[in-house]
Structures are given as C-alpha cells and as structure tokens.
Amino acid sequence: MLKSPFRPALIAAALSVLACAQARADVIKVQMTVDNSYALFVGNQTSASTFVGADQNWPSVETYNFNLPSSAYLYVVTASDRAVAQGFLGQFENLTSGYKFYSQDTAWQVMATGLGAAAPYTGSAVDLALLSQEIVDANGGGNPSMGWTNLTAGGFNGASPWGAMGGIDAAARWVWYAGGNCNRADPTQGGCNADEWLVFRIAVAATPTNPNPGTVPEPASLALVGVGLAAALLGRRRKA
C-alpha cells in the first residue's frame, strides 16, 4: 500500500484546529452593582465552577476583567433587603468581538429559586453545589420562574433612589425579576420579594444576533468536527 503524502498534512491540520479551539478565549469586561448584594461566579451552561467575588455595598461599582472561553457563562447570585428598591445595573463588554451592552439587554437571563435569603455567596463546595443544582433545575424549568426568563427594566442609571453610578454608562437600566409580590411593570421600585434568591446569567458568546447561544457547538465540539473532516478526507485519499 502506497503511503499518502497527504496524511501528515491532514493530521497536522486536524491537530491545529483542536489546539486553536482549546486555546480560544474572549476578553470580557464587566462593570456592575446590585441592590442589595451579589456574588459573581463563572461556569458553563449547566454548572458554576469558580467563585469570583461578592459585594454587599450597592453604592459601589465593581469592575471585573476575564479571559474566558466562548463556552463560559457568568452567573450573578442576588438578593435584596426587600425594602425601598432593588435592582441589578451593569454593562458587559466582549472586547474580543467588540460587542457591548447593558443589564437590560435580552442577552441576560434571570431565574428565581424561591429559597429565601440563604444565597450561595462563597466559593465553598457546598455553595457551588447548591448553585449548580439550581442552574440544572432552571434549565429544566423546575423552579418558581419556570426556567430562565427575561428580566424587567426600570429606570436608567441615575434614577431615584440610587442616583448616578460611576463607571456605568447612562444608557444602562436597573433591572429585576418581575415575580413574587413585586410590581410587574417595574419590579425595581418598592420593597418586594421576587421569589428570591435570584440568579442572573449571560453567555460569553452572546452577540446581537445570538443572545442565548446555548445550542451553539462549543469550541471542543467544533474541533472534533474538524478532526472528523480530516479523517474523511484521508479516507477518500486512500480509496483514490
């Protein structure tokens, strides 16, 4: 049997596709605050794996910078003090794709756990497991919000009672989940319990044309497709 001169090149091409897919990462910048408190996690579509940080001082705006694979998700666990007002305000920038949007964008999703004030605000194994279980339940629709849903926007950055939050554009709006006993038109105003605690999430791969890319093949899957194509081409070459 003659040795095909194309075999090494095809194998090299397949390995190159795999290496590029595994190494690909997007540069992400998030600036945000939550009234009354939050914890930020990184994970994938079905679980939270990394605790980033927590804050219980809503007048401050935090900035986070990440290098994350396109398959990653950001999860924001939140809870309010159920008095005066509540809300999530922020902006998200994918510096790799050049896509910037705000907390009211449809790329964000929210779900309600109905579990009360004992929210997972640490990186302990117990908290990561609890949050991951709630993510799975929401993916299947088994929670008070019947899965992941759209959030409801209130006033723009600068609105009462918060005033202007520095570091976040004026185009950003305060948002919350319009559930529980909250005002359905604007759940950010008036103390209420929105079946909390809540979880907001966003996919790193979100774009204007694909805000919730849960069904898009992950980079590793795309790499396997590349390997399969290379194998198919090699088979054809052998038959020839």
C-alpha positions as CSV (number, residue, x, y, z in Angstrom):
1,M,0.0,0.0,0.0
2,L,1.4,3.4,-1.0
3,K,1.8,5.9,1.7
4,S,-0.2,9.0,1.0
5,P,1.7,12.2,1.1
6,F,-1.4,14.0,2.3
7,R,-1.7,12.1,5.6
8,P,0.8,14.1,7.7
9,A,-0.7,17.3,6.4
10,L,-4.2,16.3,7.2
11,I,-3.3,15.1,10.7
12,A,-1.4,18.3,11.3
13,A,-4.4,20.4,10.2
14,A,-6.8,18.5,12.5
15,L,-4.5,18.9,15.5
16,S,-4.2,22.6,14.6
17,V,-8.0,23.0,14.6
18,L,-8.1,21.3,18.0
19,A,-5.4,23.4,19.5
20,C,-6.9,26.6,18.3
21,A,-10.3,25.7,19.6
22,Q,-9.0,24.8,23.1
23,A,-6.9,27.9,23.3
24,R,-9.6,30.4,22.2
25,A,-10.6,32.8,24.8
26,D,-12.6,36.1,24.8
27,V,-11.6,39.2,26.7
28,I,-14.5,40.2,28.9
29,K,-15.0,43.3,31.0
30,V,-18.0,43.6,33.4
31,Q,-18.9,46.7,35.5
32,M,-21.8,46.2,37.8
33,T,-23.6,46.7,41.1
34,V,-26.6,45.1,42.8
35,D,-29.0,46.5,45.4
36,N,-28.8,44.8,47.9
37,S,-26.0,42.3,47.4
38,Y,-24.5,39.8,45.0
39,A,-21.9,37.1,44.4
40,L,-20.3,36.5,41.0
41,F,-19.4,33.1,39.6
42,V,-18.0,31.6,36.3
43,G,-19.2,28.3,34.9
44,N,-20.8,26.7,31.9
45,Q,-24.4,26.2,30.8
46,T,-25.1,23.6,33.5
47,S,-22.9,24.5,36.5
48,A,-20.9,27.1,38.4
49,S,-17.3,26.1,38.9
50,T,-15.5,29.3,40.1
51,F,-16.3,31.9,42.7
52,V,-15.1,35.3,41.6
53,G,-16.2,37.6,44.4
54,A,-19.1,39.1,46.4
55,D,-20.2,42.5,47.4
56,Q,-22.9,43.8,49.8
57,N,-22.3,47.5,49.3
58,W,-24.6,48.6,46.4
59,P,-23.4,52.2,46.2
60,S,-20.0,50.9,44.9
61,V,-19.5,49.7,41.3
62,E,-17.1,46.8,40.7
63,T,-15.1,46.0,37.6
64,Y,-14.1,42.5,36.6
65,N,-11.8,41.5,33.7
66,F,-11.7,38.0,32.4
67,N,-10.1,35.9,29.7
68,L,-12.8,33.3,29.2
69,P,-13.6,30.6,26.7
70,S,-16.6,31.3,24.5
71,S,-18.5,28.4,26.1
72,A,-18.4,30.0,29.5
73,Y,-21.2,31.7,31.4
74,L,-21.2,34.4,34.1
75,Y,-23.6,33.9,37.0
76,V,-24.7,36.7,39.3
77,V,-26.4,35.4,42.5
78,T,-28.5,38.2,44.0
79,A,-30.8,39.0,46.9
80,S,-32.5,42.2,48.1
81,D,-33.3,43.5,51.5
82,R,-37.0,43.8,50.4
83,A,-37.2,47.5,51.3
84,V,-37.4,50.7,49.2
85,A,-36.0,49.3,45.9
86,Q,-33.9,46.6,44.4
87,G,-32.1,46.1,41.2
88,F,-29.1,44.9,39.1
89,L,-27.3,47.5,37.0
90,G,-24.3,46.9,34.8
91,Q,-22.6,46.7,31.4
92,F,-20.9,43.9,29.6
93,E,-18.2,44.2,27.0
94,N,-16.8,41.4,24.9
95,L,-13.6,43.2,23.9
96,T,-12.8,40.3,21.5
97,S,-16.0,40.5,19.4
98,G,-16.5,44.3,20.0
99,Y,-20.0,43.7,21.5
100,K,-21.1,46.0,24.4
101,F,-24.5,46.0,26.0
102,Y,-26.2,46.7,29.3
103,S,-28.2,45.0,32.1
104,Q,-31.5,45.4,30.2
105,D,-30.3,43.6,27.1
106,T,-32.0,40.4,26.1
107,A,-28.7,38.5,26.3
108,W,-29.2,38.5,30.1
109,Q,-31.4,35.9,31.6
110,V,-32.8,35.5,35.2
111,M,-34.3,32.8,37.3
112,A,-35.9,32.7,40.7
113,T,-35.0,29.9,43.2
114,G,-37.7,30.6,45.9
115,L,-35.1,29.5,48.5
116,G,-35.1,32.6,50.7
117,A,-32.1,34.7,51.9
118,A,-29.6,31.9,52.3
119,A,-27.9,32.5,49.0
120,P,-24.6,31.0,47.9
121,Y,-22.2,33.9,48.4
122,T,-18.9,32.0,48.9
123,G,-16.7,29.6,46.9
124,S,-17.3,26.7,49.2
125,A,-18.0,23.3,47.8
126,V,-21.5,23.5,49.4
127,D,-22.3,26.8,47.8
128,L,-21.0,25.8,44.3
129,A,-23.0,22.6,44.5
130,L,-26.2,24.4,45.6
131,L,-25.9,27.0,42.8
132,S,-25.1,24.3,40.2
133,Q,-28.2,22.3,41.3
134,E,-30.4,25.5,40.9
135,I,-28.9,26.0,37.4
136,V,-29.8,22.5,36.4
137,D,-33.3,22.9,37.8
138,A,-33.8,26.2,35.9
139,N,-32.5,24.6,32.7
140,G,-35.3,22.1,33.1
141,G,-38.0,24.6,34.1
142,G,-38.3,23.3,37.7
143,N,-38.3,26.5,39.7
144,P,-40.6,29.4,40.6
145,S,-39.8,31.3,37.4
146,M,-40.3,28.1,35.3
147,G,-36.8,28.2,34.0
148,W,-34.7,31.1,32.7
149,T,-36.7,34.1,31.7
150,N,-36.4,37.7,30.6
151,L,-35.7,40.4,33.2
152,T,-37.8,43.6,33.5
153,A,-36.2,47.0,33.2
154,G,-36.8,50.0,35.4
155,G,-35.1,53.4,35.4
156,F,-31.9,54.4,33.7
157,N,-28.6,54.8,35.6
158,G,-29.2,58.0,37.6
159,A,-32.8,57.2,38.6
160,S,-34.0,57.5,42.2
161,P,-33.3,56.3,44.7
162,W,-29.8,55.3,43.6
163,G,-28.6,58.3,41.6
164,A,-25.8,58.0,39.1
165,M,-23.5,55.1,39.5
166,G,-20.0,55.9,38.3
167,G,-18.3,53.7,35.7
168,I,-21.5,52.5,34.1
169,D,-23.0,54.3,31.1
170,A,-26.1,56.4,31.4
171,A,-27.8,54.1,28.9
172,A,-27.8,51.2,31.4
173,R,-31.0,50.5,33.2
174,W,-31.8,48.9,36.6
175,V,-33.5,45.5,36.2
176,W,-35.0,42.8,38.3
177,Y,-37.3,39.8,38.1
178,A,-41.0,40.7,38.0
179,G,-42.1,37.8,40.2
180,G,-43.3,37.1,43.7
181,N,-45.1,40.2,45.1
182,C,-43.1,42.7,43.0
183,N,-44.6,45.3,40.8
184,R,-44.9,43.6,37.4
185,A,-44.4,46.9,35.5
186,D,-41.3,47.9,37.4
187,P,-40.1,45.4,40.0
188,T,-37.1,47.7,40.9
189,Q,-39.3,50.1,42.8
190,G,-40.9,49.4,46.2
191,G,-39.6,46.7,48.6
192,C,-40.7,43.2,47.4
193,N,-39.8,39.5,47.4
194,A,-39.3,38.3,43.8
195,D,-39.2,34.6,44.9
196,E,-35.5,35.2,45.8
197,W,-32.8,34.5,45.8
198,L,-32.3,35.2,42.1
199,V,-29.6,34.3,39.6
200,F,-28.8,36.4,36.5
201,R,-26.6,34.9,33.8
202,I,-25.0,35.7,30.5
203,A,-23.1,33.6,27.9
204,V,-19.7,34.9,27.0
205,A,-20.6,34.0,23.4
206,A,-23.7,36.2,23.4
207,T,-23.9,38.5,20.4
208,P,-26.6,40.8,19.0
209,T,-27.8,38.0,16.6
210,N,-27.4,35.2,19.1
211,P,-28.2,36.4,22.6
212,N,-28.6,33.0,24.2
213,P,-26.2,30.7,22.4
214,G,-26.9,27.5,24.4
215,T,-27.2,25.3,21.4
216,V,-24.1,26.5,19.6
217,P,-21.4,23.8,19.5
218,E,-18.7,24.6,21.9
219,P,-15.1,25.0,20.7
220,A,-14.1,21.5,21.6
221,S,-17.1,20.1,19.6
222,L,-16.1,22.3,16.6
223,A,-12.6,20.8,16.9
224,L,-14.0,17.3,16.8
225,V,-15.8,18.2,13.6
226,G,-12.5,19.4,12.1
227,V,-10.9,16.1,13.1
228,G,-13.8,14.2,11.5
229,L,-13.5,16.1,8.3
230,A,-9.8,15.5,8.2
231,A,-10.4,11.8,8.7
232,A,-13.0,11.7,5.9
233,L,-10.6,13.4,3.5
234,L,-7.9,10.9,4.4
235,G,-10.3,8.0,3.8
236,R,-11.1,9.4,0.3
237,R,-7.4,9.8,-0.5
238,R,-6.8,6.2,0.4
239,K,-9.6,5.0,-1.8
240,A,-8.2,7.0,-4.7
